[in-house]
Amino acid sequence: MILYGLKTCDTCRKAVKALPDAEYVDVRKDGVAPEVLERAYGRFGDKLVNKSSTTWRQLDEDQRARPALDLIAEHPTLMKRPLIEEGDKMWLGWGKDVQAELVG
């Protein structure tokens, strides 16, 4: 299981604590492989972009109109977090539904 997140993100910290065996990838430091982002976007669509983030609010309208994958590649902190991947399965965020499925 791989957990993509930010070390400074409280939600990601909670997920890491609950999933101690998950491999952690810091999206700011290490980025996310393009093929992982493409699969995630195919599964979650525009939900993959965190439109309530500080980074999003700092973008102008022209930048916001760019393709989501291009934006995330350029600004990894725009990705909703955490993104959790295990085999063919993916989860986005750390809501009660994701927690129930992964932690039990």
C-alpha positions in Angstrom: 0.0 0.0 0.0 1.3 3.4 -0.9 0.0 6.6 0.7 0.7 9.9 -1.2 0.4 13.0 1.0 2.2 15.9 2.6 4.1 15.8 5.8 2.5 19.1 6.8 -1.0 17.9 6.2 -2.9 16.9 9.4 -5.2 14.6 7.5 -2.3 12.8 6.0 -0.7 12.4 9.4 -3.8 10.7 10.7 -3.8 8.4 7.8 -0.2 7.5 8.3 -0.8 6.8 11.9 -3.7 4.5 11.1 -1.8 2.8 8.3 1.7 2.2 9.8 2.6 -0.4 7.1 1.9 1.9 4.2 4.8 3.3 2.2 4.7 7.1 2.4 5.4 9.3 -0.5 5.6 13.1 0.1 4.1 14.7 -3.0 5.9 17.9 -2.5 9.4 16.3 -2.2 9.0 13.2 -4.3 6.1 14.0 -6.6 3.6 11.4 -8.0 4.4 9.3 -11.0 2.4 10.5 -14.1 0.8 7.0 -14.6 -0.4 7.1 -11.0 -1.9 10.5 -11.5 -3.6 9.4 -14.7 -5.2 6.4 -13.0 -6.3 8.5 -10.1 -7.8 11.1 -12.4 -9.5 8.4 -14.4 -11.1 7.1 -11.2 -11.8 10.4 -9.3 -12.0 13.0 -12.1 -11.9 16.6 -10.9 -12.3 15.5 -7.3 -8.5 14.9 -7.5 -8.0 18.7 -7.5 -8.3 20.2 -4.0 -10.2 23.4 -4.9 -10.3 24.5 -1.3 -6.5 24.6 -1.0 -4.4 27.7 -0.6 -2.5 26.8 -3.8 -5.8 26.8 -5.8 -6.9 30.1 -4.3 -3.5 31.6 -5.5 -4.1 30.6 -9.1 -5.6 33.0 -11.5 -8.5 32.0 -13.8 -6.3 31.2 -16.8 -4.2 28.8 -14.6 -7.3 27.2 -13.2 -8.6 26.5 -16.7 -5.6 24.3 -17.5 -5.9 20.5 -17.5 -6.1 19.1 -14.0 -3.1 16.7 -14.5 -0.9 19.5 -15.8 -1.8 21.6 -12.8 -1.1 18.8 -10.3 2.2 18.0 -12.0 3.2 21.6 -11.7 1.7 22.2 -8.2 1.7 18.8 -6.4 0.0 20.4 -3.4 -3.2 20.9 -5.5 -3.9 17.1 -5.2 -6.5 16.2 -2.7 -4.9 14.1 0.0 -4.2 11.5 0.9 -4.2 9.4 -2.2 -3.9 5.8 -1.2 -3.1 3.0 -3.7 -3.0 -0.7 -3.2 -2.8 -2.9 -6.3 -5.7 -1.9 -8.6 -7.6 -0.1 -5.8 -7.4 3.6 -5.0 -8.9 5.8 -2.3 -8.9 9.6 -2.1 -9.1 11.5 1.1 -9.5 10.2 4.7 -13.2 10.3 5.2 -15.1 7.8 7.4 -15.8 5.6 4.4 -12.1 5.3 3.5 -11.2 4.7 7.1 -13.9 2.0 7.5 -12.6 0.2 4.4 -8.9 0.4 5.3 -8.8 0.3 9.1 -12.0 -1.5 9.9 
